[in-house]
Amino acid sequence: MVVTERRDKAPQAIQSLEGGSLPGLRRMPVWPLYALFLGYPLWWALGLTSVIWVLAAIPMTVALARRGRIRVPRGFGLWLLFLLWVLVGVTALGMVAPDTMPDSGGFLGYAHRLVLYLTATVMLLYVGNLTEEEMPQLKVAGLLGFLGVVTVVGGLAGVLVPSLEFTSLLEMLLPQRLTKDKWIEEMVHPAVAQLHQVIGSAPEPRPKAPFEYTNTWGNNLSVLLIWAVVAWWAHGSPRRRWLTGLLVAVAMIPIVYSLNRGVWVGLIIAVLYVAFRMVLQGRVMVIGALMVAALLAIPAFAVTPLGGLVQARLQNGHSDSIRTTLAIKSVEAARSSPIIGYGTSRAMRGSARSIAVGRSPTCRQCGNAQIGSTGQLWLVLISHGLVGTVLYFGFFVHAMWRYRRDDSAIGIAGSLVVLLSFWYATTYPSAGSPLCLTFIAIALLWRNDLARRERLAAERAERWRRLKRARTEHPRGLQPVKPPPGPAGRTRIGTTVPLVKDRKTRVSVT
C-alpha cells in the first residue's frame, strides 16, 4: 500500500484489501488454495503429501508473475538475505564438519530444502497479494480449519486402526530401488500411524495422517486448530462454536496418544499466550472460559487412559539423549563454520553412546544420526552457520514485533503461530508444510495490517476533504469562539454558534 500525504492534497490510498479491486492489476486465481487444502485427503492417498505444497506453488508463481505488481511485507529483505545465504551454502557441501561422516552432506538434501524454502516464500507472497475481494481472510482461515478437521480425523484413525496403510499410486510408479529407501518410503507410502518404542518394550502407534511424520502431524495440528477457532468460533454462529469446541476436545485424544511432548508444551504456550492477550484487552470472560475448560480437562484425564499415557510419557525420556547430543554437535558445527555453515545436515560419527557404533546392513537404525534432524534451529545452525541463523529467525522476530498491536482474532492467531514456530524450532524440522503454514499466517497478519492502514488512510482522507470543503465555503477561515454562557453564568458545553454571513464568520468547535 502507498499512502501520500501533502498539505495541499488529501491522502490517497491504493485500493484495496477491503473489497475493492486493484486498478491496473490482473486478478489472481484462487483455485490453487482450494485445490491444496480441500483436496488434501486425496493427495495423501495418492502419496503426494510431501510434494503437493511444491506442486501448488507452481500455479501460484505463475499467478504472481502475471499480476503486474507484487507487494512484499516489511522485513522481507531479511528473508531474501537468508535465501541468498542458502545459495552461498552450496559451496560448503564438500566440507567435513567436526565428528561427522565424510561425504554425508549430499546435494540432494540441500536442493530439497532450498525448494521447500522457495515454496514457503511463494505461499507468503501469493496469499499476501490476494485482495479481500479475491479471497477473504476468513476463507483462508476456513480452509486451514478444514485441513485441521482432516488432521484430527487422521489422528483418530491412527489411534483406532493404527495398522491401516496401503500402496499409493505414486509408490507404484516409482522404481523399487527408490521405494526401498526409508526416507522416500515415508513420503510416498500412506499410513495412519508410525510405530515407535517410546514407553515400554512394545512399539506404540503414533498418529501421523495426513502427513509424513508424527512430529509433523503434531506441529501442524496445533497450528491448524488455531485457525479453526478463528474461522468458526471467533467469527461463527453459536452452533459452529459448539462444534468447534467439540473438535478441539476430540483432538486431545490423538494428541495425547501421539506421545508428542513438544505439542503438549506448544498447547500450553498457546493457552497462556491467548490468556495474556485477553487480559491486555480486559476480556476477563475469556479467561474464565479457559479456566473452566482446564478444570473440566483434569477429571477427564484422571478417569480415562489419557492421564496414564501422559504420566508414562513424562517418565520415559526416550529420545532425550540423542536430541541433546545432536544439538551439541550442531552448535559445534556452527562454531567451526559460523559464516556459511556446511550447506546442509551431516551424519554424526558413531552414536550418542559410542563413536564405534555405526550403521550397518544388519542394523539400519544404528548410529550415524542426522545432525539437524531434531529441530529447525539445529538444522539452520549446521547448514547455514550463525549468520544464516540470525537472518532466518530475524525475519520471524520482525514479524512478531511489527504486528504485535493487532488485537483482532486473526492478529492474535497469526502472532501465536509465529510464536509457536520458535518453540517448535527446538524440537521439529519445519522445512515443508510447517513452514508453509507459518508463512501463510504471516501473510494474513500482513494483509490485516494493510487493511487497518487503509482504513486509517481513508479516515484521514475524509477528514481532509471535509476540512477543505469547509475552507472553500468560508474563505475567511475558520475561527473558534468561546461558547456563550448558560443559565446562572455557567458555560454550556457543546453549544454551536450559528453561522453568520458577515465579514468575520465564526464557528465554534463542539
C-alpha positions in Angstrom: 0.0 0.0 0.0 1.2 3.5 -0.8 -0.1 6.5 1.1 0.9 10.0 0.1 0.3 13.0 2.4 0.7 16.6 1.2 -0.5 19.8 2.6 -2.5 20.8 -0.5 -3.9 17.4 -1.3 -5.9 14.7 0.5 -4.1 11.5 1.3 -4.6 8.9 -1.5 -4.7 5.2 -0.6 -4.3 2.5 -3.2 -7.4 0.3 -3.4 -8.0 -2.1 -1.7 -7.6 -5.1 0.5 -11.1 -4.4 1.9 -13.3 -5.3 -1.1 -12.1 -3.1 -3.9 -10.1 -4.1 -6.9 -6.5 -3.0 -7.5 -6.6 -0.9 -10.7 -4.3 -2.0 -13.5 -3.6 -5.4 -11.9 -4.6 -8.7 -13.2 -6.9 -10.7 -11.0 -5.2 -13.8 -9.4 -6.9 -17.2 -9.4 -7.6 -18.7 -6.0 -8.2 -22.3 -7.1 -4.6 -23.4 -6.1 -5.5 -22.7 -2.4 -8.8 -24.6 -2.7 -7.2 -27.5 -4.5 -4.4 -27.7 -2.0 -6.5 -27.7 1.2 -9.8 -29.3 0.1 -8.0 -32.0 -1.9 -5.5 -32.9 0.9 -7.1 -36.3 1.7 -6.8 -37.2 -2.0 -3.2 -36.0 -2.2 -2.4 -38.1 0.9 -4.0 -41.2 -0.6 -2.1 -40.7 -3.9 1.2 -40.4 -2.0 1.7 -36.7 -2.8 1.7 -35.3 0.7 5.4 -34.4 0.6 5.3 -32.7 -2.8 1.8 -31.2 -3.1 3.0 -27.9 -1.5 5.6 -27.6 -4.2 3.2 -28.5 -6.9 0.6 -26.0 -5.6 3.3 -23.3 -5.6 3.8 -23.6 -9.4 0.4 -22.1 -10.4 0.8 -19.6 -7.6 4.1 -18.5 -9.0 2.5 -18.1 -12.5 -0.3 -16.0 -11.0 2.2 -13.7 -9.2 4.2 -13.3 -12.4 1.1 -12.2 -14.3 -0.2 -10.0 -11.5 1.6 -6.8 -12.8 2.9 -5.7 -9.4 3.9 -7.7 -6.4 3.8 -6.3 -2.8 6.2 -7.6 -0.2 5.9 -7.3 3.6 8.2 -5.2 5.7 11.2 -7.2 6.8 11.1 -9.3 3.7 14.7 -8.3 2.9 15.8 -10.4 5.9 14.3 -13.5 4.3 15.8 -12.7 0.9 19.2 -12.4 2.6 18.6 -15.8 4.2 17.8 -17.3 0.8 20.9 -15.8 -0.6 22.8 -17.4 2.3 21.3 -20.8 1.4 22.5 -20.3 -2.2 26.0 -19.5 -1.0 25.9 -22.6 1.2 26.2 -24.9 -1.9 30.0 -24.0 -1.8 30.3 -25.7 1.6 28.8 -29.1 0.7 32.2 -30.6 0.2 33.5 -29.6 3.6 33.6 -32.0 6.5 32.0 -30.9 9.8 33.6 -32.0 13.1 32.7 -35.5 14.2 30.6 -36.3 11.1 30.8 -38.9 8.4 32.7 -37.8 5.2 30.5 -37.3 2.1 27.3 -37.3 4.3 26.2 -33.8 3.1 24.8 -34.5 -0.4 23.4 -32.1 -2.9 20.0 -33.9 -3.0 19.2 -32.9 0.6 20.5 -29.3 0.0 18.4 -28.9 -3.1 15.3 -30.4 -1.4 15.4 -27.8 1.4 16.1 -25.0 -1.0 13.0 -25.9 -3.0 10.9 -26.0 0.3 12.2 -22.6 1.3 11.2 -21.2 -2.1 7.8 -22.9 -1.8 7.1 -21.2 1.5 8.2 -17.9 0.0 5.7 -18.2 -2.8 2.9 -19.1 -0.3 3.7 -15.9 1.6 3.6 -13.6 -1.4 0.6 -15.3 -3.1 -1.7 -15.2 0.0 -0.4 -11.7 0.9 -1.1 -10.3 -2.5 -4.7 -11.6 -2.7 -7.3 -8.9 -2.1 -10.3 -9.3 0.2 -12.5 -9.5 -2.9 -10.4 -12.3 -4.4 -10.0 -14.3 -1.2 -11.3 -13.1 2.1 -9.0 -13.7 5.1 -11.7 -15.7 6.9 -12.0 -18.0 3.9 -8.3 -18.7 4.1 -8.7 -19.4 7.9 -11.6 -21.7 7.0 -9.5 -23.7 4.6 -6.8 -24.1 7.2 -9.6 -25.1 9.7 -10.8 -27.7 7.2 -7.3 -29.2 7.0 -7.4 -29.2 10.8 -10.5 -31.3 10.7 -8.8 -33.8 8.3 -5.8 -33.9 10.6 -8.0 -34.7 13.6 -9.8 -37.5 11.7 -6.4 -38.9 10.6 -5.2 -38.8 14.2 -8.3 -40.7 15.4 -7.6 -43.3 12.6 -4.1 -43.6 13.9 -5.4 -44.4 17.4 -8.3 -46.7 16.4 -6.8 -48.6 13.4 -3.0 -48.0 13.6 -2.2 -50.7 11.1 -4.1 -49.1 8.3 -1.7 -48.5 5.4 -1.7 -49.1 1.6 0.4 -48.6 -1.5 -0.2 -45.3 -3.2 -0.3 -44.6 -6.9 3.0 -42.7 -6.8 4.6 -45.5 -4.9 3.5 -47.9 -7.7 5.0 -45.7 -10.4 8.4 -45.2 -8.7 11.2 -47.7 -9.2 11.5 -50.3 -6.4 15.1 -49.2 -5.7 13.8 -45.8 -4.7 10.8 -47.0 -2.6 13.2 -49.2 -0.6 14.8 -46.1 0.8 13.3 -45.3 4.2 13.2 -41.6 3.6 11.3 -41.9 0.3 9.0 -44.6 1.7 7.9 -42.3 4.5 6.9 -39.6 1.9 5.0 -41.8 -0.6 3.6 -44.6 1.4 0.2 -43.6 3.1 -0.1 -44.8 6.7 -2.2 -43.5 9.6 0.5 -44.1 12.3 4.1 -44.6 12.9 5.3 -47.4 15.3 7.9 -46.2 17.8 9.2 -47.8 21.0 8.7 -44.9 23.4 7.2 -46.1 26.8 7.5 -49.9 27.1 9.2 -52.7 25.2 6.4 -52.9 22.6 6.2 -50.3 19.8 3.3 -47.7 20.3 1.3 -46.4 17.3 1.7 -42.6 17.0 -0.8 -40.8 14.6 0.6 -39.1 11.5 -2.1 -39.0 8.8 -2.3 -37.0 6.6 1.3 -36.0 6.9 4.6 -37.9 6.6 5.7 -38.0 10.3 4.2 -37.9 13.7 6.1 -34.8 14.7 4.9 -33.0 11.6 1.4 -34.1 12.3 1.5 -32.7 15.8 3.2 -29.4 14.8 0.6 -28.8 12.0 -2.4 -29.8 14.1 -1.7 -27.3 16.8 -1.4 -24.6 14.2 -4.5 -25.7 12.2 -6.7 -25.8 15.3 -5.8 -22.2 16.0 -7.3 -21.2 12.6 -10.3 -23.4 13.1 -11.1 -21.4 16.3 -10.7 -18.1 14.4 -12.9 -19.2 11.5 -15.7 -21.0 13.4 -15.5 -19.7 17.0 -14.4 -16.1 16.9 -16.5 -15.4 13.7 -19.0 -18.2 13.9 -22.6 -18.8 14.9 -23.4 -20.4 18.3 -23.8 -23.8 16.6 -20.4 -23.5 15.0 -18.9 -22.5 18.3 -20.2 -25.7 19.9 -18.9 -27.8 17.0 -15.5 -26.1 17.2 -15.3 -26.8 21.0 -16.1 -30.4 20.3 -13.5 -30.5 17.6 -10.8 -29.2 20.0 -11.9 -31.6 22.7 -11.8 -34.6 20.4 -8.4 -33.6 19.0 -7.0 -34.0 22.5 -7.3 -37.8 22.2 -4.9 -38.3 19.3 -2.7 -35.5 20.6 -2.2 -37.4 23.8 -1.8 -40.8 22.0 0.9 -39.2 19.8 3.2 -39.1 22.9 4.4 -35.8 21.5 5.7 -33.8 24.4 6.6 -30.9 22.1 3.0 -30.4 21.1 1.8 -30.7 24.7 4.1 -27.8 25.6 3.0 -25.9 22.5 -0.6 -26.1 23.5 0.2 -24.8 27.0 2.1 -21.9 25.4 -0.9 -21.2 23.1 -3.4 -21.1 26.1 -1.1 -18.9 28.1 -0.5 -16.5 25.2 -4.2 -16.2 24.4 -4.9 -15.6 28.1 -2.2 -12.9 28.2 -3.7 -11.1 25.1 -7.2 -11.3 26.5 -6.0 -9.7 29.8 -4.5 -6.9 27.9 -7.9 -6.3 26.2 -9.7 -6.6 29.5 -11.8 -9.6 28.4 -12.0 -11.5 31.6 -14.8 -13.7 30.4 -12.5 -15.4 28.1 -10.1 -16.1 30.9 -13.0 -17.6 32.9 -13.9 -19.9 30.0 -10.3 -21.1 29.7 -10.2 -21.8 33.4 -13.4 -23.8 33.2 -12.1 -25.8 30.3 -8.9 -26.5 32.3 -10.9 -27.6 35.3 -13.0 -29.9 33.1 -9.9 -31.4 31.5 -8.4 -32.5 34.8 -11.1 -35.1 35.7 -11.4 -36.2 32.1 -7.7 -37.1 32.1 -8.0 -38.7 35.5 -10.8 -41.1 34.6 -9.5 -42.1 31.1 -6.3 -43.8 29.9 -5.1 -40.4 28.7 -3.8 -39.4 32.1 -1.8 -42.6 32.4 -0.3 -42.1 29.0 0.8 -38.6 29.8 2.4 -39.7 33.1 4.2 -42.6 31.5 5.5 -40.5 28.6 6.9 -37.9 31.0 8.7 -40.6 32.9 10.3 -42.0 29.8 12.6 -39.6 28.1 13.2 -41.9 25.1 14.9 -39.5 22.7 16.3 -37.1 25.3 19.9 -38.4 25.0 20.2 -38.4 21.2 18.4 -35.0 21.0 20.9 -33.4 23.4 23.9 -35.0 21.6 22.7 -33.8 18.2 22.0 -30.3 19.5 25.5 -30.1 20.9 27.0 -31.3 17.6 25.0 -28.7 15.7 26.3 -25.9 17.8 29.9 -27.2 17.5 29.5 -27.3 13.7 28.2 -23.7 13.6 31.1 -22.5 15.7 33.6 -24.2 13.3 31.9 -22.6 10.3 30.0 -19.6 11.6 29.6 -17.7 8.3 28.1 -20.1 5.8 27.8 -23.3 7.7 28.1 -26.6 5.8 25.2 -26.2 3.3 23.1 -29.0 4.7 22.9 -31.5 7.5 25.5 -34.1 8.3 25.5 -37.7 9.6 27.1 -37.9 13.1 30.1 -40.2 13.5 29.1 -43.1 15.8 26.2 -42.8 18.2 25.2 -40.9 21.4 26.9 -43.5 23.4 30.0 -44.5 21.4 31.9 -43.4 18.4 32.3 -47.0 17.4 28.6 -47.6 16.9 27.6 -47.0 13.3 25.0 -48.0 10.7 25.4 -51.4 9.0 23.4 -53.6 6.6 22.1 -55.6 9.6 21.2 -52.6 11.7 20.0 -49.7 9.6 18.9 -47.7 12.6 22.2 -47.9 14.5 24.3 -44.7 14.9 25.0 -42.0 12.3 22.0 -39.9 13.2 21.4 -36.8 11.1 22.6 -33.6 12.8 19.8 -31.1 12.4 17.0 -33.7 12.2 15.7 -32.8 15.7 14.8 -29.2 15.1 14.8 -26.4 12.6 17.2 -24.4 14.9 19.8 -27.1 14.8 19.3 -27.7 11.1 19.9 -24.0 10.3 22.9 -23.8 12.6 24.8 -26.6 10.9 23.6 -25.8 7.4 24.0 -22.0 7.3 26.1 -21.0 10.3 25.4 -18.3 12.9 24.9 -15.6 10.2 22.2 -17.7 8.5 20.5 -18.5 11.8 20.3 -14.8 12.7 18.8 -14.0 9.3 16.3 -16.9 9.4 14.9 -16.2 12.9 15.3 -12.4 12.5 12.6 -12.5 9.9 10.2 -14.1 12.4 11.2 -11.8 15.2 10.5 -8.8 12.9 7.0 -10.2 12.1 6.2 -10.7 15.8 7.3 -7.1 16.6 5.6 -5.4 13.6 2.2 -7.0 14.2 2.3 -7.1 18.0 -0.5 -4.5 18.3 -3.0 -6.3 16.2 -5.7 -7.3 18.7 -8.1 -8.9 16.1 -8.8 -12.6 16.1 -6.6 -13.0 13.0 -3.9 -10.8 14.6 -3.7 -12.9 17.8 -3.9 -16.2 15.9 -1.2 -15.2 13.4 1.2 -13.9 16.1 0.6 -17.1 18.1 1.5 -19.3 15.1 4.8 -17.3 14.7 5.5 -17.6 18.4 4.9 -21.4 18.3 7.4 -21.6 15.4 10.2 -20.5 17.8 9.3 -23.3 20.2 8.9 -26.0 17.6 12.2 -24.9 16.0 13.9 -26.5 19.0 12.1 -29.9 18.6 11.0 -30.4 14.9 12.3 -29.5 11.5 9.9 -27.1 9.8 11.0 -27.1 6.2 7.9 -28.2 4.3 4.3 -28.0 5.4 5.0 -26.5 8.9 7.0 -23.6 7.3 4.3 -23.0 4.7 1.6 -22.8 7.3 3.7 -20.3 9.3 4.2 -18.2 6.2 0.5 -18.2 5.4 -0.1 -16.9 9.0 2.4 -14.1 8.4 0.6 -13.3 5.1 -2.7 -13.0 7.0 -1.0 -10.7 9.6 0.4 -8.6 6.7 -3.0 -8.3 5.0 -4.7 -7.5 8.2 -2.2 -4.7 8.9 -2.6 -3.3 5.3 -6.4 -3.3 5.7 -6.1 -1.4 9.0 -3.7 1.1 7.5 -6.1 1.6 4.5 -9.0 2.3 6.9 -6.9 4.9 8.8 -5.8 6.5 5.5 -9.4 6.6 4.3 -10.5 8.3 7.5 -7.7 10.8 7.3 -8.7 11.5 3.6 -12.3 12.0 4.6 -11.4 14.4 7.4 -9.1 16.3 4.9 -11.9 16.6 2.4 -14.3 17.9 5.0 -11.8 20.5 6.1 -11.1 21.6 2.5 -14.8 21.9 1.8 -15.3 24.0 4.9 -12.4 26.3 3.8 -14.0 26.6 0.4 -17.3 27.6 1.8 -15.8 30.0 4.3 -12.7 31.6 2.6 -12.0 33.9 5.5 -11.1 30.9 7.5 -12.5 29.0 10.5 -12.1 30.8 13.8 -13.1 29.1 17.0 -15.1 31.1 19.6 -15.9 30.5 23.2 -19.5 29.1 23.6 -22.0 31.5 25.2 -22.6 31.2 28.9 -25.6 29.1 30.1 -28.0 29.7 32.9 -26.6 31.2 36.1 -23.4 32.2 34.4 -22.4 28.6 33.6 -20.8 27.8 30.3 -22.9 25.5 28.1 -20.7 22.7 26.8 -21.2 21.6 23.3 -23.1 24.7 22.1 -22.7 25.6 18.5 -22.8 29.3 17.3 -25.0 29.6 14.2 -23.2 30.6 11.0 -23.5 34.3 10.4 -22.9 35.7 6.9 -20.7 38.7 7.7 -17.1 39.7 7.2 -16.0 37.6 10.2 -17.7 34.3 10.2 -17.1 32.3 13.4 -17.8 28.7 14.1 -17.4 27.1 17.5 -15.9 23.6 17.8 -18.2 21.3 19.8 
